[in-house]
């Protein structure tokens, strides 16, 4: 984490806490109306959890069925994180399903990329079966074993920075500020003169 990221996160979190306090107390610039308090809570949540909204706009991953795993891995850029949904057995021979993380290597297609990870696959009746795993390979370290079945794959998608949602939060905050400034009582002339002195 860079200094800028750390400082900006601290500042945003502080602003979010102050806005949450203002919303729950019912007072910001002037006494808040109910919908203004709701907007302040929404802004505070957006500043705290920008990823919540970003995930709704641009999903962070997409699920791929077994029949399309090779093709989708072939199209995935090197360095992409993938979680394979595996149907196999534990050390006691009991059936279970679990996720195995891999990182897509360089390669011209899905078969070559899996081969570079140290795993050979067998496509059979729409199923993708692990037909061999090289000892000490990345696939072996990740937990892939002979005769396991790949049920699906969860492939990370390119997602814009979640911090972009902070701007949406500040737009809402600006609306609340404008609404409340209109209701702020005018400063008496004597007070204005004292403030100017």
C-alpha positions as CSV (number, residue, x, y, z in Angstrom):
1,X,0.0,0.0,0.0
2,X,1.4,3.4,-1.0
3,X,1.5,6.4,1.3
4,X,-1.1,8.2,-0.9
5,X,-3.5,5.2,-0.7
6,X,-3.0,5.0,3.1
7,X,-3.6,8.7,3.7
8,X,-6.5,8.9,1.3
9,X,-8.2,5.9,2.9
10,X,-7.7,7.4,6.4
11,X,-9.2,10.8,5.3
12,X,-12.1,9.2,3.6
13,X,-12.8,6.9,6.6
14,X,-12.8,9.9,8.9
15,X,-15.2,11.8,6.7
16,X,-17.5,8.8,6.5
17,X,-17.5,8.5,10.3
18,X,-18.4,12.2,10.7
19,X,-21.2,11.9,8.1
20,X,-22.5,8.8,9.9
21,X,-22.5,10.8,13.2
22,X,-24.3,13.7,11.5
23,X,-26.9,11.3,10.0
24,X,-27.7,9.6,13.3
25,X,-27.8,12.9,15.2
26,X,-30.1,14.4,12.6
27,X,-28.0,17.5,12.2
28,X,-25.5,18.5,9.5
29,X,-25.5,22.2,8.5
30,X,-29.0,22.6,9.9
31,X,-31.4,20.1,11.3
32,X,-31.7,17.3,8.7
33,X,-34.9,16.0,7.2
34,X,-35.4,12.3,7.2
35,X,-34.5,11.8,3.5
36,X,-31.3,14.0,4.1
37,X,-30.3,11.8,7.0
38,X,-30.9,8.7,4.8
39,X,-28.7,10.3,2.0
40,X,-26.0,11.0,4.6
41,X,-26.1,7.4,5.7
42,X,-25.9,6.3,2.1
43,X,-22.9,8.6,1.5
44,X,-21.1,7.2,4.6
45,X,-21.7,3.6,3.5
46,X,-20.5,4.4,0.0
47,X,-17.3,5.9,1.4
48,X,-16.8,2.9,3.7
49,X,-17.6,0.2,1.2
50,X,-17.2,1.5,-2.4
51,X,-16.6,-2.0,-3.6
52,X,-20.2,-3.0,-2.7
53,X,-21.5,-0.7,-5.5
54,X,-18.7,-1.4,-7.9
55,X,-19.4,-5.1,-7.7
56,X,-23.0,-4.5,-8.7
57,X,-22.0,-2.4,-11.7
58,X,-19.0,-4.5,-12.9
59,X,-18.9,-8.0,-11.4
60,X,-15.4,-8.9,-10.1
61,X,-15.5,-12.3,-11.7
62,X,-17.5,-14.5,-14.0
63,X,-18.3,-18.2,-13.7
64,X,-17.6,-20.5,-16.6
65,X,-19.0,-24.1,-17.0
66,X,-16.7,-27.0,-17.4
67,X,-17.3,-27.3,-21.1
68,X,-16.0,-23.7,-21.7
69,X,-13.1,-23.7,-19.2
70,X,-10.3,-24.5,-21.7
71,X,-11.6,-21.8,-24.2
72,X,-12.0,-19.1,-21.5
73,X,-8.5,-19.9,-19.9
74,X,-7.1,-19.6,-23.4
75,X,-8.6,-16.1,-23.8
76,X,-7.6,-15.0,-20.3
77,X,-4.6,-12.7,-20.0
78,X,-1.5,-14.0,-18.3
79,X,-1.5,-13.2,-14.6
80,X,-5.3,-13.5,-14.3
81,X,-6.5,-15.2,-11.1
82,X,-8.7,-18.2,-11.6
83,X,-10.4,-20.4,-9.0
84,X,-11.2,-23.9,-10.3
85,X,-14.3,-25.6,-8.7
86,X,-13.1,-29.2,-8.2
87,X,-15.0,-32.3,-7.5
88,X,-12.7,-34.8,-5.9
89,X,-11.8,-36.8,-2.7
90,X,-10.1,-35.7,0.5
91,X,-7.3,-37.7,2.1
92,X,-9.9,-40.1,3.6
93,X,-11.5,-40.8,0.3
94,X,-14.6,-38.8,1.0
95,X,-16.2,-36.9,-1.9
96,X,-16.1,-33.1,-1.6
97,X,-16.1,-29.9,-3.7
98,X,-13.6,-27.2,-3.2
99,X,-11.9,-24.3,-5.0
100,X,-8.3,-24.5,-6.2
101,X,-6.6,-21.1,-7.1
102,X,-4.3,-20.8,-10.1
103,X,-2.7,-18.0,-12.0
104,X,-3.0,-18.1,-15.8
105,X,0.5,-18.4,-17.4
106,X,1.6,-17.5,-20.9
107,X,0.4,-19.8,-23.7
108,X,-1.3,-19.9,-27.1
109,X,-4.4,-21.7,-25.8
110,X,-6.0,-23.2,-22.8
111,X,-4.4,-26.6,-23.2
112,X,-0.9,-25.1,-23.4
113,X,-1.5,-22.9,-20.4
114,X,-2.7,-25.8,-18.3
115,X,0.3,-27.8,-19.5
116,X,2.6,-25.0,-18.3
117,X,0.9,-25.3,-14.9
118,X,1.8,-29.0,-14.9
119,X,-1.6,-30.5,-15.5
120,X,-3.0,-32.6,-18.4
121,X,-6.8,-32.5,-18.9
122,X,-9.2,-34.9,-20.5
123,X,-12.4,-33.6,-22.0
124,X,-15.1,-36.3,-21.8
125,X,-18.8,-35.9,-22.3
126,X,-18.8,-32.2,-21.4
127,X,-16.7,-33.0,-18.3
128,X,-13.1,-31.8,-17.7
129,X,-11.1,-34.4,-15.9
130,X,-7.5,-34.1,-14.5
131,X,-5.6,-36.8,-16.4
132,X,-2.2,-36.1,-14.9
133,X,-0.3,-33.7,-12.6
134,X,3.4,-33.1,-12.8
135,X,5.1,-33.7,-9.4
136,X,6.2,-30.3,-7.8
137,X,4.4,-28.3,-10.4
138,X,2.2,-25.2,-9.7
139,X,-0.9,-27.4,-10.2
140,X,0.4,-29.9,-7.7
141,X,1.2,-27.2,-5.2
142,X,-2.3,-25.7,-5.7
143,X,-3.9,-29.1,-4.8
144,X,-4.8,-30.6,-8.2
145,X,-4.6,-34.4,-8.3
146,X,-5.2,-37.2,-10.8
147,X,-8.9,-38.0,-11.5
148,X,-10.4,-34.9,-10.1
149,X,-13.2,-33.3,-12.1
150,X,-13.3,-29.6,-12.9
151,X,-16.9,-28.5,-12.5
152,X,-16.5,-24.9,-13.3
153,X,-14.1,-22.0,-13.1
154,X,-14.4,-18.5,-11.5
155,X,-12.3,-16.1,-13.6
156,X,-11.4,-12.6,-12.3
157,X,-12.7,-9.9,-14.5
158,X,-11.2,-6.5,-15.1
159,X,-12.9,-4.1,-12.8
160,X,-12.4,-0.3,-12.5
161,X,-10.9,1.0,-9.2
162,X,-13.6,0.8,-6.6
163,X,-12.5,4.3,-5.3
164,X,-14.4,5.8,-8.3
165,X,-17.6,5.3,-6.3
166,X,-16.3,7.9,-3.8
167,X,-17.1,10.5,-6.4
168,X,-20.7,9.3,-6.6
169,X,-20.8,9.6,-2.8
170,X,-19.5,13.2,-2.9
171,X,-22.1,14.1,-5.5
172,X,-24.8,13.0,-3.1
173,X,-23.1,14.9,-0.3
174,X,-23.0,18.1,-2.4
175,X,-26.8,17.7,-3.0
176,X,-27.4,17.5,0.8
177,X,-25.1,20.5,1.4
178,X,-27.0,22.6,-1.2
179,X,-30.4,21.6,0.3
180,X,-29.4,22.5,3.8
181,X,-27.6,25.7,2.9
182,X,-30.9,27.0,1.5
183,X,-32.5,26.5,4.9
184,X,-29.7,28.0,6.9
185,X,-31.0,31.1,8.7
186,X,-29.6,34.4,7.4
187,X,-27.0,36.0,9.7
188,X,-28.3,39.2,11.4
189,X,-26.6,42.4,10.3
190,X,-25.0,43.0,13.8
191,X,-23.4,39.5,13.7
192,X,-22.1,40.1,10.1
193,X,-20.5,43.3,11.3
194,X,-18.9,41.6,14.3
195,X,-17.6,38.8,12.1
196,X,-16.1,41.3,9.6
197,X,-14.4,43.4,12.3
